[in-house]
Amino acid sequence: MLPKKRQSKARSKKRRTHYKSSLVHTVKCKNTGESHLPHQAYEHDGILYYKGKPIDEK
């Protein structure tokens, strides 16, 4: 079956207002105090860290 009438743009947007993105979860490193995404390498003072340990220097 087809719809009898076209749905307006405003009505479609009203229906979609409840779809929201969730907040990004971050963790704080115990060694550097830097907040970062979990299970991700992050940079602090030019040094690359993973699991609180330096893995690479730039």
ChimeraX attribute file (.defattr): number of C-alpha atoms within 10 A of each C-alpha:
attribute: neighborCount
match mode: 1-to-1
recipient: residues
	/A:1	3
	/A:2	5
	/A:3	6
	/A:4	6
	/A:5	6
	/A:6	7
	/A:7	9
	/A:8	8
	/A:9	8
	/A:10	9
	/A:11	9
	/A:12	10
	/A:13	10
	/A:14	9
	/A:15	9
	/A:16	10
	/A:17	8
	/A:18	8
	/A:19	7
	/A:20	7
	/A:21	6
	/A:22	6
	/A:23	6
	/A:24	7
	/A:25	9
	/A:26	11
	/A:27	12
	/A:28	13
	/A:29	17
	/A:30	10
	/A:31	10
	/A:32	12
	/A:33	11
	/A:34	14
	/A:35	13
	/A:36	16
	/A:37	12
	/A:38	14
	/A:39	9
	/A:40	9
	/A:41	15
	/A:42	19
	/A:43	15
	/A:44	11
	/A:45	8
	/A:46	10
	/A:47	13
	/A:48	16
	/A:49	19
	/A:50	15
	/A:51	14
	/A:52	16
	/A:53	13
	/A:54	14
	/A:55	11
	/A:56	11
	/A:57	10
	/A:58	7
